[in-house]
Structures are given as C-alpha cells and as structure tokens.
Amino acid sequence: MAFVGEEKDEFVTSLATMALFDGGADITADQISTLIAATNNTVQPYWPSMFAATLANDCGKIIFARGGGAAPAPVAAAAAAADAGDAAEAAPAAKPVEEEVDALEGGMDMFGGGGSDY
C-alpha cells in the first residue's frame, strides 16, 4: 500500500509518535520532527505539533494502552470472577455430570453411511 500526500504525512507522524512512546521518550513536536527527519521523511509542519497536542497530558498513555476496543473486557471479567468467587464461597458447588459419547454413535460415519464401507 503506497501512501501519498496527507495520508503519508499522517502515517509517518503516527509511526514516529508510536516509536517515541514505545521508547519511553517525551512526545513533543520537536521530538516527533527530529525522528521524522532522522528517517529521511518530510511532513507538513503542522503534523508533529497536532499529534503532540493531541497526546499531551498523559492522553497518549491512555490511547496506546487501550489497544483497541477489547481492553476493558479483562477488567470486567476479573470483577465478574471476583463476584463469582464470593458466590461460590456462599453455596457449595454442584458436581458436573459427564456423559461419555461415542464418536460414531448411531452407526454413522463421516460420509453419512452406515459405517460398514469396507
């Protein structure tokens, strides 16, 4: 996929910003511009300052730490597990009933025949 124009500028700036975040460096317009220049790329001058302003005040940590829409699920699952653990302590657990099932029960093979093809 070839990026051109504004798409390229945004992509290059995004990658520089993520590299700075992963490296633990401060995300400032100067740092982003320096990294972009070090990679022999050029972008419109407003991109680094726009990204730096967007990610100021620890907002970048929140954005990068979330990793998508699925991040809150483990927290909710942990809370549900804790609640379930409290409920399990209150009432004794019932033993699950296990049934043995034959894979060819009913005389069928994988092609729908009677199982005696040979």
PDB file as gemmi writes it, atoms N, CA and C in Angstrom:
CRYST1    1.000    1.000    1.000  90.00  90.00  90.00 P 1                      
ATOM      1  N   MET A   1       0.847  -1.155   0.000  1.00  0.00           N  
ATOM      2  CA  MET A   1       0.000   0.000   0.000  1.00  0.00           C  
ATOM      3  C   MET A   1       0.900   1.227   0.000  1.00  0.00           C  
ATOM      4  N   ALA A   2       0.730   2.066  -0.968  1.00  0.00           N  
ATOM      5  CA  ALA A   2       1.537   3.279  -1.088  1.00  0.00           C  
ATOM      6  C   ALA A   2       0.750   4.460  -0.526  1.00  0.00           C  
ATOM      7  N   PHE A   3       1.376   5.166   0.393  1.00  0.00           N  
ATOM      8  CA  PHE A   3       0.775   6.361   0.954  1.00  0.00           C  
ATOM      9  C   PHE A   3       1.336   7.580   0.236  1.00  0.00           C  
ATOM     10  N   VAL A   4       0.463   8.513  -0.083  1.00  0.00           N  
ATOM     11  CA  VAL A   4       0.896   9.755  -0.735  1.00  0.00           C  
ATOM     12  C   VAL A   4       0.184  10.928  -0.069  1.00  0.00           C  
ATOM     13  N   GLY A   5       0.807  12.094  -0.164  1.00  0.00           N  
ATOM     14  CA  GLY A   5       0.184  13.318   0.327  1.00  0.00           C  
ATOM     15  C   GLY A   5      -0.065  13.303   1.818  1.00  0.00           C  
ATOM     16  N   GLU A   6      -1.266  13.722   2.200  1.00  0.00           N  
ATOM     17  CA  GLU A   6      -1.628  13.803   3.614  1.00  0.00           C  
ATOM     18  C   GLU A   6      -1.637  12.446   4.288  1.00  0.00           C  
ATOM     19  N   GLU A   7      -2.022  11.394   3.555  1.00  0.00           N  
ATOM     20  CA  GLU A   7      -2.015  10.049   4.141  1.00  0.00           C  
ATOM     21  C   GLU A   7      -0.606   9.648   4.560  1.00  0.00           C  
ATOM     22  N   LYS A   8       0.372   9.960   3.709  1.00  0.00           N  
ATOM     23  CA  LYS A   8       1.770   9.645   4.028  1.00  0.00           C  
ATOM     24  C   LYS A   8       2.224  10.451   5.238  1.00  0.00           C  
ATOM     25  N   ASP A   9       1.910  11.738   5.257  1.00  0.00           N  
ATOM     26  CA  ASP A   9       2.300  12.589   6.383  1.00  0.00           C  
ATOM     27  C   ASP A   9       1.720  12.066   7.697  1.00  0.00           C  
ATOM     28  N   GLU A  10       0.456  11.723   7.673  1.00  0.00           N  
ATOM     29  CA  GLU A  10      -0.196  11.218   8.879  1.00  0.00           C  
ATOM     30  C   GLU A  10       0.403   9.875   9.300  1.00  0.00           C  
ATOM     31  N   PHE A  11       0.662   9.010   8.339  1.00  0.00           N  
ATOM     32  CA  PHE A  11       1.242   7.695   8.627  1.00  0.00           C  
ATOM     33  C   PHE A  11       2.636   7.831   9.227  1.00  0.00           C  
ATOM     34  N   VAL A  12       3.479   8.650   8.608  1.00  0.00           N  
ATOM     35  CA  VAL A  12       4.848   8.843   9.098  1.00  0.00           C  
ATOM     36  C   VAL A  12       4.821   9.439  10.503  1.00  0.00           C  
ATOM     37  N   THR A  13       3.961  10.420  10.727  1.00  0.00           N  
ATOM     38  CA  THR A  13       3.864  11.053  12.042  1.00  0.00           C  
ATOM     39  C   THR A  13       3.344  10.070  13.086  1.00  0.00           C  
ATOM     40  N   SER A  14       2.386   9.239  12.694  1.00  0.00           N  
ATOM     41  CA  SER A  14       1.863   8.217  13.619  1.00  0.00           C  
ATOM     42  C   SER A  14       2.951   7.239  14.028  1.00  0.00           C  
ATOM     43  N   LEU A  15       3.723   6.782  13.056  1.00  0.00           N  
ATOM     44  CA  LEU A  15       4.787   5.824  13.365  1.00  0.00           C  
ATOM     45  C   LEU A  15       5.859   6.458  14.256  1.00  0.00           C  
ATOM     46  N   ALA A  16       6.203   7.704  13.974  1.00  0.00           N  
ATOM     47  CA  ALA A  16       7.192   8.392  14.805  1.00  0.00           C  
ATOM     48  C   ALA A  16       6.673   8.552  16.232  1.00  0.00           C  
ATOM     49  N   THR A  17       5.405   8.880  16.366  1.00  0.00           N  
ATOM     50  CA  THR A  17       4.806   9.045  17.687  1.00  0.00           C  
ATOM     51  C   THR A  17       4.796   7.730  18.449  1.00  0.00           C  
ATOM     52  N   MET A  18       4.429   6.641  17.776  1.00  0.00           N  
ATOM     53  CA  MET A  18       4.429   5.333  18.439  1.00  0.00           C  
ATOM     54  C   MET A  18       5.832   4.899  18.821  1.00  0.00           C  
ATOM     55  N   ALA A  19       6.812   5.201  17.987  1.00  0.00           N  
ATOM     56  CA  ALA A  19       8.197   4.859  18.301  1.00  0.00           C  
ATOM     57  C   ALA A  19       8.667   5.615  19.537  1.00  0.00           C  
ATOM     58  N   LEU A  20       8.318   6.885  19.627  1.00  0.00           N  
ATOM     59  CA  LEU A  20       8.682   7.668  20.810  1.00  0.00           C  
ATOM     60  C   LEU A  20       8.003   7.119  22.056  1.00  0.00           C  
ATOM     61  N   PHE A  21       6.745   6.755  21.933  1.00  0.00           N  
ATOM     62  CA  PHE A  21       6.013   6.212  23.084  1.00  0.00           C  
ATOM     63  C   PHE A  21       6.622   4.891  23.531  1.00  0.00           C  
ATOM     64  N   ASP A  22       6.892   4.001  22.573  1.00  0.00           N  
ATOM     65  CA  ASP A  22       7.485   2.703  22.913  1.00  0.00           C  
ATOM     66  C   ASP A  22       8.865   2.853  23.528  1.00  0.00           C  
ATOM     67  N   GLY A  23       9.601   3.866  23.096  1.00  0.00           N  
ATOM     68  CA  GLY A  23      10.938   4.104  23.633  1.00  0.00           C  
ATOM     69  C   GLY A  23      10.933   4.831  24.965  1.00  0.00           C  
ATOM     70  N   GLY A  24       9.780   5.264  25.415  1.00  0.00           N  
ATOM     71  CA  GLY A  24       9.674   5.959  26.690  1.00  0.00           C  
ATOM     72  C   GLY A  24      10.096   7.410  26.628  1.00  0.00           C  
ATOM     73  N   ALA A  25      10.232   7.966  25.432  1.00  0.00           N  
ATOM     74  CA  ALA A  25      10.640   9.366  25.282  1.00  0.00           C  
ATOM     75  C   ALA A  25       9.426  10.283  25.408  1.00  0.00           C  
ATOM     76  N   ASP A  26       9.701  11.553  25.674  1.00  0.00           N  
ATOM     77  CA  ASP A  26       8.634  12.548  25.714  1.00  0.00           C  
ATOM     78  C   ASP A  26       8.081  12.737  24.307  1.00  0.00           C  
ATOM     79  N   ILE A  27       6.769  12.821  24.212  1.00  0.00           N  
ATOM     80  CA  ILE A  27       6.137  13.028  22.911  1.00  0.00           C  
ATOM     81  C   ILE A  27       5.883  14.519  22.756  1.00  0.00           C  
ATOM     82  N   THR A  28       6.828  15.189  22.100  1.00  0.00           N  
ATOM     83  CA  THR A  28       6.711  16.622  21.816  1.00  0.00           C  
ATOM     84  C   THR A  28       6.830  16.817  20.313  1.00  0.00           C  
ATOM     85  N   ALA A  29       6.432  17.981  19.855  1.00  0.00           N  
ATOM     86  CA  ALA A  29       6.521  18.280  18.425  1.00  0.00           C  
ATOM     87  C   ALA A  29       7.971  18.235  17.956  1.00  0.00           C  
ATOM     88  N   ASP A  30       8.884  18.722  18.797  1.00  0.00           N  
ATOM     89  CA  ASP A  30      10.308  18.704  18.424  1.00  0.00           C  
ATOM     90  C   ASP A  30      10.836  17.280  18.309  1.00  0.00           C  
ATOM     91  N   GLN A  31      10.467  16.430  19.258  1.00  0.00           N  
ATOM     92  CA  GLN A  31      10.920  15.032  19.223  1.00  0.00           C  
ATOM     93  C   GLN A  31      10.363  14.315  17.996  1.00  0.00           C  
ATOM     94  N   ILE A  32       9.101  14.534  17.708  1.00  0.00           N  
ATOM     95  CA  ILE A  32       8.479  13.896  16.536  1.00  0.00           C  
ATOM     96  C   ILE A  32       9.164  14.384  15.263  1.00  0.00           C  
ATOM     97  N   SER A  33       9.391  15.690  15.156  1.00  0.00           N  
ATOM     98  CA  SER A  33      10.051  16.250  13.971  1.00  0.00           C  
ATOM     99  C   SER A  33      11.470  15.715  13.813  1.00  0.00           C  
ATOM    100  N   THR A  34      12.196  15.589  14.919  1.00  0.00           N  
ATOM    101  CA  THR A  34      13.561  15.070  14.878  1.00  0.00           C  
ATOM    102  C   THR A  34      13.580  13.632  14.393  1.00  0.00           C  
ATOM    103  N   LEU A  35      12.656  12.827  14.896  1.00  0.00           N  
ATOM    104  CA  LEU A  35      12.604  11.423  14.474  1.00  0.00           C  
ATOM    105  C   LEU A  35      12.200  11.306  13.010  1.00  0.00           C  
ATOM    106  N   ILE A  36      11.277  12.123  12.566  1.00  0.00           N  
ATOM    107  CA  ILE A  36      10.864  12.102  11.161  1.00  0.00           C  
ATOM    108  C   ILE A  36      12.041  12.489  10.265  1.00  0.00           C  
ATOM    109  N   ALA A  37      12.792  13.505  10.660  1.00  0.00           N  
ATOM    110  CA  ALA A  37      13.955  13.931   9.878  1.00  0.00           C  
ATOM    111  C   ALA A  37      15.038  12.856   9.879  1.00  0.00           C  
ATOM    112  N   ALA A  38      15.194  12.141  10.997  1.00  0.00           N  
ATOM    113  CA  ALA A  38      16.212  11.090  11.088  1.00  0.00           C  
ATOM    114  C   ALA A  38      15.897   9.907  10.179  1.00  0.00           C  
ATOM    115  N   THR A  39      14.646   9.745   9.822  1.00  0.00           N  
ATOM    116  CA  THR A  39      14.249   8.645   8.933  1.00  0.00           C  
ATOM    117  C   THR A  39      14.149   9.091   7.478  1.00  0.00           C  
ATOM    118  N   ASN A  40      14.680  10.285   7.193  1.00  0.00           N  
ATOM    119  CA  ASN A  40      14.665  10.843   5.831  1.00  0.00           C  
ATOM    120  C   ASN A  40      13.263  11.003   5.269  1.00  0.00           C  
ATOM    121  N   ASN A  41      12.333  11.381   6.120  1.00  0.00           N  
ATOM    122  CA  ASN A  41      10.966  11.671   5.697  1.00  0.00           C  
ATOM    123  C   ASN A  41      10.698  13.151   5.914  1.00  0.00           C  
ATOM    124  N   THR A  42       9.728  13.658   5.203  1.00  0.00           N  
ATOM    125  CA  THR A  42       9.276  15.030   5.399  1.00  0.00           C  
ATOM    126  C   THR A  42       7.763  15.031   5.487  1.00  0.00           C  
ATOM    127  N   VAL A  43       7.253  15.877   6.365  1.00  0.00           N  
ATOM    128  CA  VAL A  43       5.803  16.027   6.508  1.00  0.00           C  
ATOM    129  C   VAL A  43       5.495  17.515   6.591  1.00  0.00           C  
ATOM    130  N   GLN A  44       4.240  17.853   6.411  1.00  0.00           N  
ATOM    131  CA  GLN A  44       3.823  19.243   6.584  1.00  0.00           C  
ATOM    132  C   GLN A  44       4.094  19.634   8.037  1.00  0.00           C  
ATOM    133  N   PRO A  45       4.491  20.865   8.286  1.00  0.00           N  
ATOM    134  CA  PRO A  45       4.925  21.265   9.627  1.00  0.00           C  
ATOM    135  C   PRO A  45       3.856  21.164  10.720  1.00  0.00           C  
ATOM    136  N   TYR A  46       2.584  21.125  10.353  1.00  0.00           N  
ATOM    137  CA  TYR A  46       1.550  21.099  11.390  1.00  0.00           C  
ATOM    138  C   TYR A  46       1.328  19.705  11.977  1.00  0.00           C  
ATOM    139  N   TRP A  47       1.766  18.644  11.289  1.00  0.00           N  
ATOM    140  CA  TRP A  47       1.506  17.287  11.773  1.00  0.00           C  
ATOM    141  C   TRP A  47       2.157  16.994  13.122  1.00  0.00           C  
ATOM    142  N   PRO A  48       3.463  17.231  13.302  1.00  0.00           N  
ATOM    143  CA  PRO A  48       4.055  16.914  14.603  1.00  0.00           C  
ATOM    144  C   PRO A  48       3.414  17.681  15.763  1.00  0.00           C  
ATOM    145  N   SER A  49       3.113  18.967  15.559  1.00  0.00           N  
ATOM    146  CA  SER A  49       2.510  19.733  16.647  1.00  0.00           C  
ATOM    147  C   SER A  49       1.082  19.273  16.926  1.00  0.00           C  
ATOM    148  N   MET A  50       0.358  18.857  15.881  1.00  0.00           N  
ATOM    149  CA  MET A  50      -1.003  18.374  16.083  1.00  0.00           C  
ATOM    150  C   MET A  50      -0.992  17.066  16.882  1.00  0.00           C  
ATOM    151  N   PHE A  51      -0.090  16.151  16.533  1.00  0.00           N  
ATOM    152  CA  PHE A  51      -0.006  14.893  17.273  1.00  0.00           C  
ATOM    153  C   PHE A  51       0.449  15.135  18.708  1.00  0.00           C  
ATOM    154  N   ALA A  52       1.424  16.006  18.903  1.00  0.00           N  
ATOM    155  CA  ALA A  52       1.925  16.292  20.248  1.00  0.00           C  
ATOM    156  C   ALA A  52       0.834  16.909  21.113  1.00  0.00           C  
ATOM    157  N   ALA A  53       0.048  17.819  20.539  1.00  0.00           N  
ATOM    158  CA  ALA A  53      -1.035  18.449  21.296  1.00  0.00           C  
ATOM    159  C   ALA A  53      -2.126  17.441  21.634  1.00  0.00           C  
ATOM    160  N   THR A  54      -2.395  16.529  20.717  1.00  0.00           N  
ATOM    161  CA  THR A  54      -3.424  15.517  20.958  1.00  0.00           C  
ATOM    162  C   THR A  54      -3.012  14.562  22.071  1.00  0.00           C  
ATOM    163  N   LEU A  55      -1.737  14.257  22.134  1.00  0.00           N  
ATOM    164  CA  LEU A  55      -1.268  13.266  23.098  1.00  0.00           C  
ATOM    165  C   LEU A  55      -0.706  13.891  24.369  1.00  0.00           C  
ATOM    166  N   ALA A  56      -0.919  15.176  24.579  1.00  0.00           N  
ATOM    167  CA  ALA A  56      -0.430  15.841  25.786  1.00  0.00           C  
ATOM    168  C   ALA A  56      -1.251  15.403  27.002  1.00  0.00           C  
ATOM    169  N   ASN A  57      -0.728  15.685  28.169  1.00  0.00           N  
ATOM    170  CA  ASN A  57      -1.413  15.404  29.438  1.00  0.00           C  
ATOM    171  C   ASN A  57      -1.716  13.933  29.637  1.00  0.00           C  
ATOM    172  N   ASP A  58      -0.780  13.084  29.325  1.00  0.00           N  
ATOM    173  CA  ASP A  58      -0.888  11.632  29.510  1.00  0.00           C  
ATOM    174  C   ASP A  58      -2.022  10.995  28.723  1.00  0.00           C  
ATOM    175  N   CYS A  59      -2.599  11.725  27.789  1.00  0.00           N  
ATOM    176  CA  CYS A  59      -3.639  11.153  26.939  1.00  0.00           C  
ATOM    177  C   CYS A  59      -3.056  10.046  26.069  1.00  0.00           C  
ATOM    178  N   GLY A  60      -1.798  10.181  25.669  1.00  0.00           N  
ATOM    179  CA  GLY A  60      -1.146   9.167  24.846  1.00  0.00           C  
ATOM    180  C   GLY A  60      -1.063   7.831  25.540  1.00  0.00           C  
ATOM    181  N   LYS A  61      -0.820   7.850  26.847  1.00  0.00           N  
ATOM    182  CA  LYS A  61      -0.757   6.600  27.603  1.00  0.00           C  
ATOM    183  C   LYS A  61      -2.093   5.880  27.558  1.00  0.00           C  
ATOM    184  N   ILE A  62      -3.161   6.647  27.646  1.00  0.00           N  
ATOM    185  CA  ILE A  62      -4.491   6.048  27.592  1.00  0.00           C  
ATOM    186  C   ILE A  62      -4.775   5.485  26.210  1.00  0.00           C  
ATOM    187  N   ILE A  63      -4.454   6.258  25.179  1.00  0.00           N  
ATOM    188  CA  ILE A  63      -4.727   5.820  23.811  1.00  0.00           C  
ATOM    189  C   ILE A  63      -3.908   4.581  23.464  1.00  0.00           C  
ATOM    190  N   PHE A  64      -2.600   4.614  23.755  1.00  0.00           N  
ATOM    191  CA  PHE A  64      -1.745   3.495  23.380  1.00  0.00           C  
ATOM    192  C   PHE A  64      -1.963   2.287  24.274  1.00  0.00           C  
ATOM    193  N   ALA A  65      -2.333   2.492  25.513  1.00  0.00           N  
ATOM    194  CA  ALA A  65      -2.514   1.374  26.440  1.00  0.00           C  
ATOM    195  C   ALA A  65      -3.800   0.607  26.174  1.00  0.00           C  
ATOM    196  N   ARG A  66      -4.770   1.245  25.597  1.00  0.00           N  
ATOM    197  CA  ARG A  66      -6.058   0.584  25.374  1.00  0.00           C  
ATOM    198  C   ARG A  66      -5.938  -0.532  24.358  1.00  0.00           C  
ATOM    199  N   GLY A  67      -5.211  -0.308  23.296  1.00  0.00           N  
ATOM    200  CA  GLY A  67      -5.019  -1.364  22.315  1.00  0.00           C  
ATOM    201  C   GLY A  67      -6.270  -1.771  21.573  1.00  0.00           C  
ATOM    202  N   GLY A  68      -7.253  -0.955  21.499  1.00  0.00           N  
ATOM    203  CA  GLY A  68      -8.474  -1.277  20.789  1.00  0.00           C  
ATOM    204  C   GLY A  68      -9.657  -1.336  21.724  1.00  0.00           C  
ATOM    205  N   GLY A  69     -10.765  -1.840  21.217  1.00  0.00           N  
ATOM    206  CA  GLY A  69     -11.989  -1.866  21.999  1.00  0.00           C  
ATOM    207  C   GLY A  69     -12.075  -2.982  23.004  1.00  0.00           C  
ATOM    208  N   ALA A  70     -11.172  -3.935  22.981  1.00  0.00           N  
ATOM    209  CA  ALA A  70     -11.284  -5.092  23.859  1.00  0.00           C  
ATOM    210  C   ALA A  70     -10.583  -4.918  25.191  1.00  0.00           C  
ATOM    211  N   ALA A  71      -9.927  -3.806  25.437  1.00  0.00           N  
ATOM    212  CA  ALA A  71      -9.160  -3.639  26.671  1.00  0.00           C  
ATOM    213  C   ALA A  71     -10.009  -3.701  27.935  1.00  0.00           C  
ATOM    214  N   PRO A  72     -11.191  -3.099  27.997  1.00  0.00           N  
ATOM    215  CA  PRO A  72     -11.951  -3.145  29.244  1.00  0.00           C  
ATOM    216  C   PRO A  72     -12.489  -4.531  29.592  1.00  0.00           C  
ATOM    217  N   ALA A  73     -12.553  -5.450  28.660  1.00  0.00           N  
ATOM    218  CA  ALA A  73     -13.127  -6.761  28.917  1.00  0.00           C  
ATOM    219  C   ALA A  73     -12.402  -7.534  30.013  1.00  0.00           C  
ATOM    220  N   PRO A  74     -11.064  -7.587  30.055  1.00  0.00           N  
ATOM    221  CA  PRO A  74     -10.418  -8.321  31.141  1.00  0.00           C  
ATOM    222  C   PRO A  74     -10.732  -7.747  32.514  1.00  0.00           C  
ATOM    223  N   VAL A  75     -10.878  -6.441  32.610  1.00  0.00           N  
ATOM    224  CA  VAL A  75     -11.216  -5.833  33.887  1.00  0.00           C  
ATOM    225  C   VAL A  75     -12.611  -6.275  34.306  1.00  0.00           C  
ATOM    226  N   ALA A  76     -13.546  -6.244  33.371  1.00  0.00           N  
ATOM    227  CA  ALA A  76     -14.904  -6.673  33.678  1.00  0.00           C  
ATOM    228  C   ALA A  76     -14.939  -8.151  34.015  1.00  0.00           C  
ATOM    229  N   ALA A  77     -14.163  -8.953  33.312  1.00  0.00           N  
ATOM    230  CA  ALA A  77     -14.125 -10.387  33.589  1.00  0.00           C  
ATOM    231  C   ALA A  77     -13.536 -10.660  34.959  1.00  0.00           C  
ATOM    232  N   ALA A  78     -12.524  -9.898  35.353  1.00  0.00           N  
ATOM    233  CA  ALA A  78     -11.924 -10.076  36.673  1.00  0.00           C  
ATOM    234  C   ALA A  78     -12.921  -9.717  37.764  1.00  0.00           C  
ATOM    235  N   ALA A  79     -13.676  -8.659  37.550  1.00  0.00           N  
ATOM    236  CA  ALA A  79     -14.688  -8.276  38.532  1.00  0.00           C  
ATOM    237  C   ALA A  79     -15.781  -9.331  38.625  1.00  0.00           C  
ATOM    238  N   ALA A  80     -16.188  -9.865  37.493  1.00  0.00           N  
ATOM    239  CA  ALA A  80     -17.204 -10.917  37.493  1.00  0.00           C  
ATOM    240  C   ALA A  80     -16.681 -12.170  38.171  1.00  0.00           C  
ATOM    241  N   ALA A  81     -15.401 -12.492  37.953  1.00  0.00           N  
ATOM    242  CA  ALA A  81     -14.815 -13.660  38.592  1.00  0.00           C  
ATOM    243  C   ALA A  81     -14.744 -13.469  40.104  1.00  0.00           C  
ATOM    244  N   ALA A  82     -14.432 -12.260  40.546  1.00  0.00           N  
ATOM    245  CA  ALA A  82     -14.395 -11.988  41.981  1.00  0.00           C  
ATOM    246  C   ALA A  82     -15.782 -12.141  42.593  1.00  0.00           C  
ATOM    247  N   ASP A  83     -16.804 -11.630  41.899  1.00  0.00           N  
ATOM    248  CA  ASP A  83     -18.171 -11.789  42.381  1.00  0.00           C  
ATOM    249  C   ASP A  83     -18.576 -13.253  42.392  1.00  0.00           C  
ATOM    250  N   ALA A  84     -18.172 -13.992  41.368  1.00  0.00           N  
ATOM    251  CA  ALA A  84     -18.491 -15.419  41.302  1.00  0.00           C  
ATOM    252  C   ALA A  84     -17.780 -16.170  42.422  1.00  0.00           C  
ATOM    253  N   GLY A  85     -16.561 -15.740  42.739  1.00  0.00           N  
ATOM    254  CA  GLY A  85     -15.818 -16.381  43.828  1.00  0.00           C  
ATOM    255  C   GLY A  85     -16.518 -16.183  45.152  1.00  0.00           C  
ATOM    256  N   ASP A  86     -17.091 -15.002  45.387  1.00  0.00           N  
ATOM    257  CA  ASP A  86     -17.843 -14.746  46.612  1.00  0.00           C  
ATOM    258  C   ASP A  86     -19.092 -15.621  46.662  1.00  0.00           C  
ATOM    259  N   ALA A  87     -19.757 -15.783  45.521  1.00  0.00           N  
ATOM    260  CA  ALA A  87     -20.953 -16.606  45.466  1.00  0.00           C  
ATOM    261  C   ALA A  87     -20.612 -18.075  45.670  1.00  0.00           C  
ATOM    262  N   ALA A  88     -19.459 -18.501  45.178  1.00  0.00           N  
ATOM    263  CA  ALA A  88     -19.060 -19.893  45.325  1.00  0.00           C  
ATOM    264  C   ALA A  88     -18.756 -20.227  46.777  1.00  0.00           C  
ATOM    265  N   GLU A  89     -18.233 -19.265  47.516  1.00  0.00           N  
ATOM    266  CA  GLU A  89     -17.960 -19.483  48.925  1.00  0.00           C  
ATOM    267  C   GLU A  89     -19.256 -19.601  49.708  1.00  0.00           C  
ATOM    268  N   ALA A  90     -20.289 -18.916  49.282  1.00  0.00           N  
ATOM    269  CA  ALA A  90     -21.550 -18.916  49.999  1.00  0.00           C  
ATOM    270  C   ALA A  90     -22.307 -20.233  49.809  1.00  0.00           C  
ATOM    271  N   ALA A  91     -22.271 -20.824  48.630  1.00  0.00           N  
ATOM    272  CA  ALA A  91     -23.005 -22.060  48.348  1.00  0.00           C  
ATOM    273  C   ALA A  91     -22.028 -23.124  47.863  1.00  0.00           C  
ATOM    274  N   PRO A  92     -22.233 -24.386  48.289  1.00  0.00           N  
ATOM    275  CA  PRO A  92     -21.358 -25.460  47.810  1.00  0.00           C  
ATOM    276  C   PRO A  92     -21.571 -25.698  46.324  1.00  0.00           C  
ATOM    277  N   ALA A  93     -20.503 -26.017  45.629  1.00  0.00           N  
ATOM    278  CA  ALA A  93     -20.565 -26.227  44.184  1.00  0.00           C  
ATOM    279  C   ALA A  93     -21.142 -27.615  43.879  1.00  0.00           C  
ATOM    280  N   ALA A  94     -22.030 -27.667  42.885  1.00  0.00           N  
ATOM    281  CA  ALA A  94     -22.595 -28.942  42.452  1.00  0.00           C  
ATOM    282  C   ALA A  94     -21.611 -29.617  41.511  1.00  0.00           C  
ATOM    283  N   LYS A  95     -21.547 -30.946  41.590  1.00  0.00           N  
ATOM    284  CA  LYS A  95     -20.636 -31.697  40.736  1.00  0.00           C  
ATOM    285  C   LYS A  95     -21.221 -31.811  39.332  1.00  0.00           C  
ATOM    286  N   PRO A  96     -20.460 -31.455  38.310  1.00  0.00           N  
ATOM    287  CA  PRO A  96     -20.993 -31.590  36.943  1.00  0.00           C  
ATOM    288  C   PRO A  96     -21.083 -33.058  36.544  1.00  0.00           C  
ATOM    289  N   VAL A  97     -22.107 -33.358  35.773  1.00  0.00           N  
ATOM    290  CA  VAL A  97     -22.324 -34.718  35.296  1.00  0.00           C  
ATOM    291  C   VAL A  97     -21.682 -34.853  33.926  1.00  0.00           C  
ATOM    292  N   GLU A  98     -20.803 -35.829  33.776  1.00  0.00           N  
ATOM    293  CA  GLU A  98     -20.137 -36.052  32.499  1.00  0.00           C  
ATOM    294  C   GLU A  98     -20.709 -37.296  31.841  1.00  0.00           C  
ATOM    295  N   GLU A  99     -21.039 -37.146  30.574  1.00  0.00           N  
ATOM    296  CA  GLU A  99     -21.546 -38.278  29.820  1.00  0.00           C  
ATOM    297  C   GLU A  99     -20.514 -38.689  28.790  1.00  0.00           C  
ATOM    298  N   GLU A 100     -20.370 -40.000  28.609  1.00  0.00           N  
ATOM    299  CA  GLU A 100     -19.480 -40.495  27.563  1.00  0.00           C  
ATOM    300  C   GLU A 100     -20.284 -40.627  26.282  1.00  0.00           C  
ATOM    301  N   VAL A 101     -19.747 -40.084  25.214  1.00  0.00           N  
ATOM    302  CA  VAL A 101     -20.420 -40.137  23.931  1.00  0.00           C  
ATOM    303  C   VAL A 101     -19.469 -40.775  22.936  1.00  0.00           C  
ATOM    304  N   ASP A 102     -19.957 -41.801  22.249  1.00  0.00           N  
ATOM    305  CA  ASP A 102     -19.153 -42.449  21.226  1.00  0.00           C  
ATOM    306  C   ASP A 102     -19.184 -41.588  19.967  1.00  0.00           C  
ATOM    307  N   ALA A 103     -18.033 -41.405  19.347  1.00  0.00           N  
ATOM    308  CA  ALA A 103     -17.942 -40.552  18.168  1.00  0.00           C  
ATOM    309  C   ALA A 103     -18.792 -41.079  17.020  1.00  0.00           C  
ATOM    310  N   LEU A 104     -18.990 -42.378  16.931  1.00  0.00           N  
ATOM    311  CA  LEU A 104     -19.782 -42.948  15.835  1.00  0.00           C  
ATOM    312  C   LEU A 104     -21.132 -43.438  16.329  1.00  0.00           C  
ATOM    313  N   GLU A 105     -21.636 -42.825  17.360  1.00  0.00           N  
ATOM    314  CA  GLU A 105     -22.919 -43.224  17.904  1.00  0.00           C  
ATOM    315  C   GLU A 105     -23.993 -43.093  16.825  1.00  0.00           C  
ATOM    316  N   GLY A 106     -24.803 -44.071  16.684  1.00  0.00           N  
ATOM    317  CA  GLY A 106     -25.849 -44.068  15.672  1.00  0.00           C  
ATOM    318  C   GLY A 106     -25.420 -44.779  14.400  1.00  0.00           C  
ATOM    319  N   GLY A 107     -24.201 -45.304  14.357  1.00  0.00           N  
ATOM    320  CA  GLY A 107     -23.749 -46.058  13.216  1.00  0.00           C  
ATOM    321  C   GLY A 107     -23.406 -45.222  11.999  1.00  0.00           C  
ATOM    322  N   MET A 108     -23.224 -43.947  12.150  1.00  0.00           N  
ATOM    323  CA  MET A 108     -22.921 -43.089  11.012  1.00  0.00           C  
ATOM    324  C   MET A 108     -21.414 -42.884  10.916  1.00  0.00           C  
ATOM    325  N   ASP A 109     -20.904 -42.851   9.683  1.00  0.00           N  
ATOM    326  CA  ASP A 109     -19.510 -42.462   9.504  1.00  0.00           C  
ATOM    327  C   ASP A 109     -19.473 -41.029   8.992  1.00  0.00           C  
ATOM    328  N   MET A 110     -18.313 -40.532   8.659  1.00  0.00           N  
ATOM    329  CA  MET A 110     -18.214 -39.126   8.285  1.00  0.00           C  
ATOM    330  C   MET A 110     -18.877 -38.780   6.959  1.00  0.00           C  
ATOM    331  N   PHE A 111     -19.247 -39.799   6.153  1.00  0.00           N  
ATOM    332  CA  PHE A 111     -19.905 -39.539   4.874  1.00  0.00           C  
ATOM    333  C   PHE A 111     -21.396 -39.822   4.942  1.00  0.00           C  
ATOM    334  N   GLY A 112     -21.930 -40.140   6.119  1.00  0.00           N  
ATOM    335  CA  GLY A 112     -23.343 -40.343   6.283  1.00  0.00           C  
ATOM    336  C   GLY A 112     -23.802 -41.759   6.032  1.00  0.00           C  
ATOM    337  N   GLY A 113     -22.891 -42.666   5.786  1.00  0.00           N  
ATOM    338  CA  GLY A 113     -23.266 -44.061   5.549  1.00  0.00           C  
ATOM    339  C   GLY A 113     -23.452 -44.818   6.844  1.00  0.00           C  
ATOM    340  N   GLY A 114     -23.588 -46.105   6.726  1.00  0.00           N  
ATOM    341  CA  GLY A 114     -23.839 -46.958   7.883  1.00  0.00           C  
ATOM    342  C   GLY A 114     -22.596 -47.340   8.642  1.00  0.00           C  
ATOM    343  N   GLY A 115     -21.439 -46.959   8.217  1.00  0.00           N  
ATOM    344  CA  GLY A 115     -20.251 -47.246   8.969  1.00  0.00           C  
ATOM    345  C   GLY A 115     -19.573 -48.526   8.537  1.00  0.00           C  
ATOM    346  N   SER A 116     -20.146 -49.291   7.603  1.00  0.00           N  
ATOM    347  CA  SER A 116     -19.513 -50.544   7.163  1.00  0.00           C  
ATOM    348  C   SER A 116     -19.186 -50.464   5.678  1.00  0.00           C  
ATOM    349  N   ASP A 117     -18.317 -49.529   5.326  1.00  0.00           N  
ATOM    350  CA  ASP A 117     -17.969 -49.327   3.915  1.00  0.00           C  
ATOM    351  C   ASP A 117     -16.972 -50.366   3.413  1.00  0.00           C  
ATOM    352  N   TYR A 118     -16.279 -51.047   4.272  1.00  0.00           N  
ATOM    353  CA  TYR A 118     -15.239 -51.953   3.827  1.00  0.00           C  
ATOM    354  C   TYR A 118     -15.723 -53.329   3.834  1.00  0.00           C  
TER     355      TYR A 118                                                      
END                                                                             
